[in-house]
């Protein structure tokens, strides 16, 4: 069915734009949603991203290259929207860091609190993006302070599985925070300069 849809899509667009759009939507919505959810790990956000992809398709359907694949085009739009979402997160952090660095620090502890809150929001956002089981294990370790053995027993998992999930969770968090290292170091230097 997909091959037939791909090969006849542009003919359908010329004959009946609404029908062509509905066929593509029904055929590919699920695949796009799964890909989006895998990247953002949030159902509402994934649905919004896929909706935006189909809005873009609707707006540009008549201008697409007839030789190209509709599915490939949809995945490319989705990838770009996900990248823009990540860029927005980074822009927000950079703005917060810029504001924090331009204000003359009256209270060093207030600056530390701002930085701590921003880092915590980055960490919390990454925790929300973790796969469900990884997030559950990480939160049991961090918030409930359970041992690996206790977590393994509570979740009926092997201790090695728990260790592996924790290691992957820590790696994700390190990578996410490391992306902002240069900005954070710059902020620390600016704060130290005003002391």
C-alpha positions, 0 to 999 in steps of 0.5 A: 500500500505504501509503495502505491501511495508513494508512486501515486501521491503527486497524481492524487494531489493534482486530482484531490489535495484533501484525499491525498493528504488524508491518505498520507496522514493515515499511512504515516502518522503512527511511524512519525509519532513513534520516531518523535516520541523516541526523540523527545520522550513526551507524548504531548510534545511528540503529537505536537511535532507530528501535527506541525509536520503535517501542517508543513506538508499541507502548506507545501504539498503542491511544491514537492519534488515529484521524484522524491519520497513523501515519507522521506520528506516527512521524516526530514521535516520531523528531524528539523523540528526536533532540532529546532526544539533542542536549539530553543532549549539551548537558547533559553539556557544561554539567555538565562546565563547571559542575564545572570552574567550581566547583572552585577551580583549583589549576592553571590548566593543568589547567582549560585541559586540561579545557576543551580536552578538552571542546571536542575531544569536541564537535568529534569528535562533530560530525566523526562526524556529517559525511557520509562524503565530507566527513569524509574530506576534512576528516580528510585536510586536518586529520590528514594536512595534505594540500593541496587539490590533493593531496586532489582528486588522491587522491580524483579530485575537482575542487579546487572540490569539495574546497574546498566540502566543507571550507568546509561542514565548517568551518561545521558545526564553527563552528556546533556550538562556537558553541552553547556559546559562552556557557557557555565564556565563563562558564567563562573568566571564572570561571577568570580570577576565581580566578587 
